[in-house]
Amino acid sequence: MTAIDRAAIEAERERIRSTYLQPDESRPASSARGLHHFAVVARDVEETVRFYQEVLGFPLTEIFENRDYEGSNHFFFDIGHGNLLAFFDFPGLDIGPYAEVLGGLHHIAISVEPEAWARLKGNLDSAGVEYLEESGTSIYFRDPNGARLELIADPLGEMYGTKVL
């Protein structure tokens, strides 16, 4: 394993920050309206619906056939503020277990109110879902498909006391 040159990493971070990060007052508006949906593969539709709707409290908003694969479902959960988390299943295909790889998806972080965070943590406990709690505001865990999620009690646009938006 290669030793990390922290000074070089910090210098590069500062170079990128000073080159590209614009102050709030001069930062242009984004061309995006928001996150339409983030799509993940589900191994079992009903198991996924039960977990997201019953354990996490994200209502199922629609389910229909995936146009890209006959017999496949495309289904959506409301994660607040007009944003959706979507899933596909691929019946008949051996998609194998979820694989977290370098260069791939690390986790999906979803902001929840502090009161909801505490309640959802209790739901995870009741459902026997293992999790890692960090900094008193983040819970990391895996959904039934193996995807890593984070429930974060920090407000949207903030992370651990740092304004990020």
Residue pairs with C-beta under 8 A, 6 or more apart in sequence:
22 28
34 81
34 82
34 83
35 83
35 84
36 83
36 84
37 76
37 83
37 84
37 85
37 86
38 84
38 85
38 86
38 108
39 74
39 86
39 87
39 88
40 85
40 86
40 87
40 88
40 108
40 143
40 145
40 147
41 87
41 88
41 89
41 90
41 95
41 98
41 145
42 48
42 73
42 75
42 87
42 88
42 89
42 145
43 89
43 95
43 144
43 145
44 89
44 144
44 145
45 63
45 73
45 75
45 87
45 89
47 144
48 75
48 87
48 143
48 144
48 145
49 60
49 75
51 127
51 143
51 144
52 58
52 60
52 77
52 85
52 143
53 59
53 60
53 77
55 120
55 123
55 124
55 127
55 129
56 120
56 123
56 151
57 116
57 120
57 123
58 77
58 78
58 79
58 85
59 77
59 78
60 75
60 76
60 77
61 76
61 77
61 78
61 84
62 75
62 76
63 73
63 74
63 75
63 76
64 73
64 74
64 75
65 71
65 72
65 73
65 74
66 72
66 73
66 74
66 88
67 74
68 88
69 88
69 90
71 91
71 92
72 88
72 89
72 90
72 91
73 87
73 88
73 89
74 86
74 87
74 88
75 86
75 87
76 84
76 85
76 86
76 87
77 84
77 85
77 86
78 84
79 85
79 110
80 110
80 111
81 156
85 108
85 110
87 145
97 146
98 142
98 145
98 146
98 147
99 146
100 106
100 146
100 148
105 147
105 148
106 148
107 140
107 147
107 148
107 149
107 150
108 147
108 148
108 149
108 150
109 138
109 149
109 150
109 151
109 152
110 149
110 150
110 151
110 152
111 152
111 153
111 154
111 155
111 156
112 120
112 151
112 152
112 153
113 153
114 137
114 153
117 137
117 139
117 151
117 152
117 153
120 139
120 151
121 131
121 133
121 139
121 151
124 131
124 139
124 141
129 141
129 142
130 141
130 142
131 139
131 140
131 141
132 139
132 140
132 141
133 139
133 140
134 140
135 160
137 152
137 153
137 154
137 160
138 150
138 151
138 152
138 153
138 154
139 150
139 151
139 152
140 148
140 149
140 150
141 148
141 149
141 151
142 148
142 149
143 149
152 159
154 160
154 161
156 165
157 163
157 164
157 165
158 164
158 165
